Amino acid sequence: MTVRPIRPDDVPAVVGLVRELADYERALHEVRLTEEQLTACLFGDAPALFGHVAEAGGEVVGTALWFLNFSTWRGTHGVYLEDLYVQPQHRGAGLGKELLRTLAEVCVERGYSRLEWSVLDWNTPSIEFYRAAGAVPMDEWTVFRLTDDALVSFAAAGRG
């Protein structure tokens, strides 16, 4: 088993893993990600997305996609983990833990103060996995999101 930074030739496999994750989260119909988009975000002139992959037997079987955030209270960057996924047949071998540990290591090495992510309330196996790593839920916070028509409408609301 190996965890390493994502390479351009991993993009097709990672897009497939994102689709598998979305299917698991009952939201496959929402995925619009293309290989071209992911390649541009990870390897373009000014990448704002980063990633690692987990390999088993030379095959990409897991991924962690992340980006930087910033804590004004702590005055440092942090890592926001957008997706962490290991294929079901490869779970239990420590790949998910190693992906998460690798991101914690990135934070420590770079002086970042936080590693954060969201998890669906019903995803008990993941919640237990994260708690076992020492993560604590931020129950007093609620995630808000603007997307699609609501995003466009709100952006245009100030024009007049």
C-alpha positions as CSV (number, residue, x, y, z in Angstrom):
1,M,0.0,0.0,0.0
2,T,1.2,3.4,-0.9
3,V,0.0,7.0,-0.4
4,R,1.5,9.6,-2.7
5,P,0.7,13.0,-4.3
6,I,-1.6,12.7,-7.3
7,R,0.0,12.7,-10.8
8,P,-1.7,13.7,-14.1
9,D,-2.0,10.1,-15.1
10,D,-4.1,9.4,-12.0
11,V,-6.8,11.9,-13.0
12,P,-9.1,9.3,-14.8
13,A,-9.0,7.0,-11.8
14,V,-9.6,9.9,-9.4
15,V,-12.7,11.1,-11.3
16,G,-14.0,7.5,-11.2
17,L,-13.4,7.5,-7.4
18,V,-15.3,10.8,-7.0
19,R,-18.2,9.2,-8.9
20,E,-18.1,6.2,-6.6
21,L,-18.1,8.4,-3.5
22,A,-21.0,10.4,-4.9
23,D,-22.9,7.2,-5.5
24,Y,-22.2,6.0,-2.0
25,E,-23.5,9.4,-0.7
26,R,-26.6,9.0,-2.8
27,A,-25.8,12.0,-5.0
28,L,-24.3,10.6,-8.2
29,H,-26.8,12.7,-10.2
30,E,-25.0,15.8,-8.9
31,V,-21.5,15.0,-10.2
32,R,-20.4,17.2,-13.1
33,L,-16.7,16.8,-12.7
34,T,-14.7,16.0,-15.9
35,E,-11.1,14.8,-16.3
36,E,-10.3,18.1,-18.0
37,Q,-11.7,20.1,-15.1
38,L,-9.8,18.1,-12.5
39,T,-6.6,18.3,-14.5
40,A,-6.8,22.1,-14.8
41,C,-7.6,22.5,-11.1
42,L,-4.7,20.2,-9.9
43,F,-2.1,21.0,-12.5
44,G,-2.9,24.4,-14.1
45,D,-0.8,27.6,-13.8
46,A,-2.1,28.4,-10.3
47,P,-3.4,25.2,-8.7
48,A,-5.9,25.7,-5.9
49,L,-6.7,22.0,-5.5
50,F,-4.3,19.3,-4.3
51,G,-4.6,15.6,-3.9
52,H,-3.1,12.3,-2.8
53,V,-3.9,8.8,-3.9
54,A,-3.8,5.5,-2.2
55,E,-2.5,2.6,-4.3
56,A,-2.9,-1.1,-3.7
57,G,-1.1,-3.5,-6.1
58,G,-0.1,-0.5,-8.3
59,E,-3.8,0.5,-8.8
60,V,-5.3,3.7,-7.5
61,V,-8.0,2.6,-5.0
62,G,-8.4,5.7,-2.9
63,T,-8.1,9.5,-2.9
64,A,-8.0,12.6,-0.8
65,L,-8.7,15.9,-2.6
66,W,-8.1,19.1,-0.6
67,F,-7.5,22.8,-0.7
68,L,-6.2,25.5,1.6
69,N,-8.5,27.5,3.9
70,F,-7.6,30.2,6.4
71,S,-8.4,30.8,10.1
72,T,-8.6,34.4,11.0
73,W,-8.7,33.5,14.6
74,R,-5.5,31.4,14.5
75,G,-3.8,33.5,11.7
76,T,-2.8,30.5,9.7
77,H,-3.8,28.4,6.8
78,G,-5.4,25.1,7.2
79,V,-6.4,22.2,5.0
80,Y,-10.0,21.6,4.0
81,L,-10.5,17.9,3.0
82,E,-13.1,18.0,0.2
83,D,-13.2,14.2,-0.5
84,L,-11.7,11.2,1.2
85,Y,-12.6,7.9,-0.4
86,V,-11.3,4.3,-0.5
87,Q,-13.0,1.7,-2.5
88,P,-15.0,-0.7,-0.3
89,Q,-13.0,-3.8,-1.2
90,H,-9.8,-2.0,0.0
91,R,-11.2,-0.6,3.3
92,G,-9.8,-2.0,6.6
93,A,-6.2,-2.1,5.3
94,G,-5.3,1.4,6.7
95,L,-5.4,3.3,3.4
96,G,-8.0,5.8,4.6
97,K,-6.1,6.3,7.8
98,E,-2.9,6.8,5.9
99,L,-4.5,9.4,3.5
100,L,-5.8,11.3,6.5
101,R,-2.5,11.0,8.4
102,T,-0.7,12.3,5.3
103,L,-2.8,15.4,5.3
104,A,-2.2,15.9,9.0
105,E,1.5,15.7,8.3
106,V,1.2,18.3,5.6
107,C,-0.5,20.6,8.1
108,V,2.2,20.0,10.8
109,E,5.1,20.4,8.3
110,R,3.7,23.7,6.9
111,G,2.6,25.2,10.2
112,Y,-1.1,25.0,9.3
113,S,-3.4,25.0,12.3
114,R,-6.4,23.0,11.1
115,L,-7.5,19.9,9.1
116,E,-11.2,20.1,8.6
117,W,-13.9,18.3,6.6
118,S,-17.6,17.6,6.5
119,V,-19.3,14.3,6.8
120,L,-22.9,13.3,6.2
121,D,-24.9,12.8,9.5
122,W,-26.0,9.3,8.5
123,N,-22.5,8.1,7.5
124,T,-21.8,6.3,10.8
125,P,-18.8,4.3,9.6
126,S,-17.0,7.5,8.6
127,I,-17.9,9.3,11.7
128,E,-16.6,6.5,13.8
129,F,-13.4,6.4,11.7
130,Y,-12.9,10.2,12.2
131,R,-13.6,10.0,15.9
132,A,-11.0,7.2,16.3
133,A,-8.4,9.5,14.7
134,G,-9.2,12.1,17.4
135,A,-11.3,14.4,15.3
136,V,-14.2,16.2,17.0
137,P,-17.5,17.2,15.4
138,M,-18.3,20.9,15.1
139,D,-22.0,20.3,16.1
140,E,-22.7,23.9,16.8
141,W,-21.9,25.0,13.2
142,T,-24.2,24.6,10.2
143,V,-22.9,24.5,6.7
144,F,-24.6,26.9,4.3
145,R,-24.2,26.8,0.5
146,L,-25.2,28.9,-2.5
147,T,-25.2,27.0,-5.8
148,D,-26.8,26.9,-9.2
149,D,-29.7,29.3,-9.7
150,A,-29.6,30.7,-6.2
151,L,-25.9,31.6,-6.6
152,V,-26.5,33.3,-9.9
153,S,-29.6,35.1,-8.6
154,F,-27.9,36.4,-5.5
155,A,-24.8,37.5,-7.4
156,A,-27.0,39.6,-9.7
157,A,-29.2,41.0,-6.9
158,G,-26.8,44.0,-6.4
159,R,-26.9,45.1,-10.0
160,G,-29.4,47.6,-10.9
